[in-house]
């Protein structure tokens, strides 16, 4: 593996290309409850589940002010993927107050057989969050994965494209680039079957909902998953994993979230991020309130506080994921993630759910070299 580098920040080479949104739900940051959460024991506590790492660190730093003002404690938990989040929620729904999910998570809630029969997420009373309606751009409030239900409040923009070390590989602009022989044993990808499936559909210009109904297209996507696997030395489970591998030189390229790559770039590492020419899945995040929470009033107060313009800007400066505020804001300029909602193409993940077991089996066979 190549040695890590910590030279001066490279010129940012991020170009904006069409990226694909998991249209009905996917895993991302989550606010939810931990043991004794949901105020079941009478304590003034909001429980909060997210992916951990830099996002959780940033949120803790910013939300501490609200805790001091309100006298209510926020307890944090972390889960790497949306499925894990819903496993925790379904096992003990009364222990959670607030969760933030990416599009795949909303698909799990709507269509996954293990979760769809129970209404885990409460309908949002938007009148309780006036700062959301006033300050968040309408095109993001009406993004595809939040349509057809009132379960979510858009939080921040995220995609899963490719992060890379500019001193090792120069420029990357396509999924084809990670198949280059020079990257043998230097690529790490997300250990998530639906994400791998979705990004390989994107690489071929296909919609997943069409692929699962067409055997020939499905075989092409599987072949693409196998081809992208060839240079992989490991699959990462949590965002901190790929950040560590890029920072320490274990990886030269990684499927990655743009905000976390920007954090590495900000710390002086020669990193860049791109949405490949062919597209990639969107991994944006929305907040949801748990149906069984008895802290709803307090959660609404917290959310309305977060959507204040100055607080949202502070949050972006901490975690590098843009929050699409109305108006022009210097903080939102030059981010690794795009602010253009018109670039989003939707994935209908509810249509894919009946085929998820097959996709997971296929992915596991590829990893095992079967």
C-alpha positions in Angstrom: 0.0 0.0 0.0 1.1 3.5 -0.6 2.4 5.8 2.1 0.1 8.5 3.5 0.7 12.2 2.6 -0.1 15.3 4.6 1.1 18.0 2.2 -0.6 21.3 1.4 -4.3 21.3 0.4 -4.7 20.5 -3.3 -6.7 22.6 -5.6 -10.3 21.4 -5.2 -11.2 19.4 -8.3 -14.8 18.6 -7.6 -17.0 18.9 -10.6 -20.8 18.7 -10.3 -22.4 15.9 -12.2 -25.8 14.2 -12.0 -26.2 12.0 -9.0 -28.8 9.5 -8.2 -31.0 9.7 -5.2 -32.3 6.6 -3.5 -35.9 7.7 -4.0 -37.7 6.3 -1.0 -35.2 6.0 1.8 -31.6 5.2 2.8 -29.4 5.1 5.8 -27.7 8.2 7.1 -27.5 10.3 10.3 -30.1 9.6 12.9 -31.2 11.2 16.1 -32.8 8.7 18.4 -33.0 7.2 21.9 -30.7 5.2 24.0 -31.4 3.2 27.2 -34.0 5.1 29.2 -34.7 7.3 26.1 -38.1 8.5 25.1 -38.2 9.9 28.6 -39.6 6.6 29.8 -37.9 7.0 33.1 -39.1 10.6 33.5 -35.6 12.1 32.8 -35.4 15.2 30.5 -33.4 13.4 27.8 -33.7 13.3 24.0 -32.0 10.2 22.6 -30.2 10.6 19.3 -28.9 7.9 16.9 -26.6 8.7 14.1 -23.6 7.2 12.2 -21.1 8.6 14.7 -17.8 10.0 13.6 -17.4 13.6 12.4 -21.1 14.2 12.1 -21.8 13.2 15.7 -18.8 15.2 16.9 -20.1 18.3 15.0 -23.6 17.9 16.3 -22.5 17.5 19.8 -20.4 20.7 19.6 -23.3 22.7 18.2 -26.3 21.2 20.1 -24.6 21.7 23.5 -25.8 25.3 23.4 -29.4 24.1 23.1 -28.9 21.6 25.9 -27.7 24.5 28.1 -30.6 26.7 27.2 -33.3 24.1 27.5 -32.0 22.0 30.4 -32.6 18.9 28.3 -29.8 16.4 27.7 -29.2 14.8 24.3 -27.8 11.2 24.4 -26.1 9.9 21.3 -26.0 6.5 19.8 -24.3 5.4 16.5 -25.2 2.8 13.9 -23.4 2.3 10.6 -26.4 1.7 8.3 -30.2 2.4 8.2 -31.0 -1.3 8.5 -29.2 -1.4 11.8 -31.0 1.7 12.9 -34.4 0.1 12.2 -33.3 -3.1 13.9 -32.7 -1.0 17.0 -35.9 1.0 16.7 -38.1 -2.1 16.0 -36.6 -3.9 19.0 -37.4 -1.1 21.4 -39.3 1.8 19.7 -40.2 3.5 23.0 -36.5 4.2 23.6 -36.0 6.6 20.8 -37.1 10.1 20.2 -35.5 11.5 17.0 -33.9 9.8 14.0 -32.4 11.1 10.8 -32.5 8.8 7.8 -31.3 8.9 4.3 -33.6 7.8 1.4 -33.0 4.1 1.9 -34.2 4.3 5.5 -37.6 5.7 4.4 -37.8 2.8 1.9 -37.2 0.4 4.8 -40.0 2.1 6.8 -42.4 1.9 3.8 -41.7 -1.4 2.1 -39.4 -3.7 4.1 -41.3 -6.7 5.4 -39.6 -6.5 8.8 -40.5 -2.9 9.4 -43.4 -1.7 7.1 -46.3 -3.2 9.2 -45.5 -0.9 12.2 -45.7 2.9 12.0 -42.4 3.7 13.7 -42.2 7.3 12.4 -44.6 10.0 13.5 -46.3 12.4 11.0 -44.6 15.7 11.2 -46.5 18.8 12.4 -44.8 21.3 10.2 -46.4 24.2 12.1 -44.2 23.2 15.0 -41.1 23.9 12.9 -41.6 27.3 11.3 -37.9 27.8 10.8 -37.8 24.8 8.5 -40.5 26.2 6.1 -39.0 29.7 6.3 -35.3 28.8 5.9 -34.9 25.6 3.9 -35.2 25.8 0.1 -38.5 24.4 -1.3 -36.8 22.1 -3.9 -35.0 20.3 -1.1 -38.1 20.3 1.2 -39.9 18.6 -1.7 -37.1 16.2 -2.7 -38.3 12.9 -4.0 -37.7 10.7 -1.0 -39.8 13.0 1.2 -42.8 12.8 -1.1 -45.9 10.7 -0.4 -45.6 10.9 3.4 -45.1 13.5 6.2 -42.4 11.6 8.0 -39.3 13.7 7.4 -37.7 17.2 7.5 -34.8 17.6 5.1 -31.5 18.1 7.0 -28.3 18.0 4.9 -27.1 17.1 1.4 -24.8 14.1 0.9 -23.8 11.8 -1.9 -21.8 8.6 -2.1 -19.3 9.2 -4.9 -15.6 8.7 -4.9 -13.0 10.2 -2.6 -9.3 9.8 -3.6 -5.7 10.9 -2.8 -4.7 13.3 -5.5 -1.0 12.6 -4.9 -1.6 8.8 -5.6 -4.0 8.8 -8.5 -4.3 12.3 -9.9 -7.9 12.8 -11.1 -10.8 10.4 -10.9 -14.0 11.2 -12.9 -15.6 7.8 -13.6 -16.5 4.5 -12.0 -14.2 3.0 -14.7 -11.2 4.7 -13.0 -11.4 2.5 -9.9 -10.9 -0.6 -12.1 -7.5 0.6 -13.3 -4.8 -2.0 -12.8 -2.6 0.6 -11.0 -5.2 0.6 -8.2 -4.9 -3.1 -7.4 -5.3 -3.6 -3.7 -5.8 0.2 -3.1 -9.6 0.6 -3.3 -12.2 0.4 -0.4 -15.9 0.4 -1.0 -19.0 0.6 1.3 -20.0 -2.7 2.8 -23.6 -2.3 1.9 -25.4 -4.5 -0.7 -28.0 -1.9 -1.8 -25.4 0.8 -2.0 -23.1 -1.3 -4.2 -26.1 -2.4 -6.3 -27.3 1.2 -6.7 -23.9 2.7 -7.6 -23.3 -0.1 -10.1 -26.7 0.6 -11.7 -25.6 4.2 -11.9 -22.4 3.2 -13.5 -24.4 1.5 -16.3 -27.0 4.2 -16.6 -29.8 2.0 -15.2 -32.6 2.5 -12.8 -32.6 -0.2 -10.0 -36.4 -0.7 -10.3 -36.0 -1.6 -13.9 -33.0 -3.9 -13.3 -34.7 -6.1 -10.8 -37.4 -6.9 -13.4 -35.0 -7.7 -16.2 -32.7 -10.7 -16.0 -30.2 -9.5 -18.6 -29.9 -6.0 -17.0 -29.5 -7.7 -13.6 -26.7 -9.9 -14.9 -25.0 -6.8 -16.3 -25.1 -5.0 -12.9 -23.8 -8.1 -11.1 -20.9 -8.2 -13.6 -20.2 -4.5 -12.9 -20.2 -5.2 -9.1 -17.7 -8.0 -9.8 -15.5 -5.7 -11.9 -15.5 -2.9 -9.3 -14.6 -5.5 -6.7 -11.3 -6.5 -8.4 -9.1 -3.8 -6.8 -10.8 -3.8 -3.4 -8.7 -4.8 -0.4 -11.5 -4.3 2.1 -15.1 -3.0 2.5 -15.7 -0.4 5.1 -18.6 -0.4 7.5 -18.5 3.1 9.1 -17.4 6.5 7.6 -14.5 6.7 10.0 -13.1 3.5 8.4 -12.6 5.0 4.9 -11.4 8.3 6.4 -8.7 6.5 8.4 -7.6 4.4 5.4 -7.4 7.4 3.1 -5.6 9.5 5.7 -3.1 6.8 6.5 -2.4 5.8 2.9 -4.0 2.3 3.1 -6.5 3.4 0.4 -5.9 5.5 -2.6 -9.6 5.6 -3.6 -12.8 5.0 -1.7 -16.5 5.1 -2.2 -17.2 8.0 0.2 -19.5 10.7 1.5 -18.4 14.1 0.2 -18.6 15.9 3.5 -16.2 13.5 5.2 -13.7 13.8 2.3 -13.9 17.5 2.7 -13.1 17.1 6.4 -9.9 15.3 5.4 -9.1 18.0 2.8 -9.7 20.7 5.5 -7.2 19.0 7.8 -4.5 19.3 5.1 -4.6 15.9 3.4 -4.4 15.8 -0.4 -7.9 14.6 -0.9 -10.6 15.3 -3.5 -14.1 14.1 -4.1 -16.1 13.6 -7.2 -19.5 12.5 -8.3 -18.6 10.2 -11.2 -19.7 11.1 -14.7 -22.2 8.2 -14.7 -23.7 9.4 -11.4 -24.0 7.9 -7.9 -26.6 7.5 -5.2 -27.6 10.4 -3.0 -27.1 9.9 0.7 -28.9 13.0 2.0 -30.5 13.0 5.4 -33.8 14.0 6.9 -35.0 14.1 10.5 -37.9 12.0 11.7 -39.6 11.9 15.1 -40.4 8.4 16.6 -44.1 7.7 17.0 -43.7 6.3 20.5 -41.6 9.2 21.8 -43.1 11.1 24.7 -40.6 13.9 24.1 -42.2 15.2 20.9 -42.7 18.7 22.1 -39.1 19.0 23.2 -37.9 17.4 19.9 -39.9 20.0 17.9 -38.2 22.8 19.9 -34.8 21.3 19.2 -35.5 20.9 15.4 -36.8 24.5 15.2 -33.7 25.7 16.9 -31.5 23.7 14.4 -33.2 25.3 11.4 -32.3 28.8 12.6 -30.1 30.3 9.9 -27.1 31.0 12.2 -27.3 27.5 13.8 -27.6 25.7 10.5 -24.5 27.6 9.2 -22.6 26.7 12.4 -23.5 23.1 11.8 -22.2 23.1 8.2 -19.0 24.7 9.3 -18.5 21.8 11.8 -19.5 18.8 9.6 -19.0 20.1 6.0 -22.4 18.8 4.8 -24.4 21.7 3.3 -27.8 22.6 4.6 -29.8 24.2 1.7 -30.8 27.5 3.3 -32.7 30.2 1.4 -30.6 33.0 0.1 -26.8 33.3 -0.5 -24.4 32.2 2.2 -20.6 32.2 1.9 -20.4 29.1 4.1 -22.3 27.0 1.5 -20.0 28.0 -1.4 -17.3 25.7 -2.6 -18.5 22.7 -0.7 -17.5 19.2 -1.9 -21.3 18.4 -2.0 -23.5 20.1 -4.6 -26.4 22.5 -3.6 -28.2 21.9 -6.9 -31.4 19.9 -6.3 -32.0 19.8 -10.1 -29.1 17.3 -10.4 -30.9 14.7 -8.5 -32.3 11.6 -10.3 -34.5 9.3 -8.1 -34.1 5.7 -7.3 -37.4 4.0 -6.4 -36.1 1.7 -3.7 -39.5 0.6 -2.6 -39.6 -1.4 -5.8 -36.3 -3.0 -5.0 -37.2 -4.1 -1.5 -38.8 -7.5 -2.6 -35.5 -8.4 -4.3 -33.2 -7.2 -1.4 -32.4 -10.7 -0.1 -31.2 -11.8 -3.6 -29.1 -8.6 -3.9 -27.5 -9.2 -0.5 -26.7 -12.8 -1.4 -25.2 -11.8 -4.7 -23.0 -9.2 -2.9 -21.9 -11.6 -0.3 -20.9 -14.1 -3.0 -18.8 -11.5 -4.8 -17.0 -10.6 -1.5 -16.3 -14.2 -0.8 -15.0 -14.7 -4.3 -17.6 -17.3 -5.2 
